[in-house]
Amino acid sequence: MGNVNKSRRQFLITLGSSVIALGVGYFLGSVTRPAKEIISTTTKTLTKTVTTTVTATGTPTTTTTTPVAPGLSAVAQRAVAGVKELMDKGVISPGTTLRILHVAGSRANLEKAIELWKQYVPEVNVELITLGQEPDVYNKAMQEAVTKTGSFDVVTIFSTWLGDVVEAGLAKPLDAYYSKYDPGYTGPCAPIEPLGSYTTTYKGKRYALNLDSDVFTLSYRKDLLTNPEYQNEFQAQYGKQLKVPDTWEELIDMAEFFTNLNLTAPSGGKVWGAYFYAEPRFAAYITWLNIFVEAGGILFDLKTMDPKIDSPEGRYAFDIMLKLKPYMPPEAVTASWADLYDKFVKGETVFTAAWPSLTKEAHRPTSAVKDVAGSALMPGVEVEVGGTKKLIRAAPNPVNWVGVVSNYSKYPELGYLFLQFATAPDIGLEMILTGVILDPFRKCWFTEPKYRSKLVQGYGEEFVEVYMQSLGISFPDLLIRGGPEYLAKLTTNVNAVMAGTKDPETALSDTASDWDSITSKYGVDEQLAAWQGLAELFPDDVKSVWKARGYM
């Protein structure tokens, strides 16, 4: 699994070839969906008797329950038993309705969780308040922090928004519920750490439950890379082997080669050598940041919080992206992030990279590449460390979805219990495999045969192996207050360079200036403390370069 540091790791999202709905984007602008629609469950009569004894001591404790149903995991059992106890005490009554605010892209995922919930808790209805785009959810959540109407009980958010919703007063602290009901955050089935911690905590307190993980992997067309005719042609033209690329430099040559072959995809469209994020609304920063970090770049000074992106590493990242541009479809610079999914699933790109859900969509029965989609580690960058060249690989972990309970909910404990049920080892895996934007986050899904076999069916054996390695080299998103603002500025400027409206030097200078302003707004000392903690979660190889260059 490579060089895994137990104090680190990961993140989110996505969609598929039909491209209807969402997954990620702080300020994503172009996904069509009704602004709001509500799906309601129906009420049934509970036929099982459940008794429970709960002990709360400030840390997860053993909870004794009479099994609610054969085979249901202990985490889910405790959630169902907790609901029964609330009903027995009169805290909630049959017919109570729980309301969940979420983005349209997770609708199928949550519908599956509700379907399973109804089998065990038919007295409690669940309504999905479905908004079309991620910014809609963010804005609605922040509005609720002001109006305090109690219009929803639970909201699913990007982990990068957690600081904002906590500071606004919306997110309810969940430590007491964690302790009382134990969501399974220790032991062999815990969320992969530090994902389970750093995406759910803020200033040392728990405010969320994991719904997702989002580490990037490289996706590629295995049929084209292993074609003997193409292998011979590539060897003759470039003097090297056609294989899964170890570096971005190698990938550029392969992208050029396949683009120039002028192949036709099953869809009838042209096959492009590459497609990496460069779009204007959200995801362009991810490609740039991956290369930047692998080249040894660091976002902020660890002593002063001064931006460090206007640097040789920043210019190198742009150099790689600009060299790739001729071999990517023009839409890579203009379309929404979802277009990358669409083109790869149709077989119109050879190399690409995205969230785990791209692989899930590529393995759907309707995918043109379901039998030939390969998975590999992200390409790396060769850098000099202590006088020796070393290949540095890193994998971005953008966003990650988490569930938050509203401080203004009439039924906060019930809201927590639904989240615990929906993310339990057994229920959570069913939820993830049913829909699009949520991806695996518990260790046992990769290691225990009964779960792993299902994961392989949904994502493929190669991906499951590669993803575990990618976790070991992954780095976190900008999980400090104002993270979406910093990254939105970077995305805008990366896209401007790719669109040809700015040169790299100007884009980096402008971004650094914008970042200084954001830091000043939130306070240098507070932001610096947060960044110092976050920097420790980067891969060991990356930190070794920072140390060699005097950054750390």
Beta strands, then each sheet from edge to edge (+ up, - down):
strand 1: 37-40
strand 2: 52-53
strand 3: 64-65
strand 4: 97-103
strand 5: 125-131
strand 6: 154-158
strand 7: 201-202
strand 8: 205-206
strand 9: 209-210
strand 10: 217-221
strand 11: 272-275
strand 12: 349-354
strand 13: 373-376
strand 14: 381-385
strand 15: 388-392
strand 16: 395-397
strand 17: 401-405
strand 18: 474-476
sheet 1: 1+ 5- 4- 6- 17+ 9-
sheet 2: 2+ 3-
sheet 3: 7+ 8-
sheet 4: 11+ 12+ 10- 13+
sheet 5: 14+ 15-
sheet 6: 16+ 18+
end
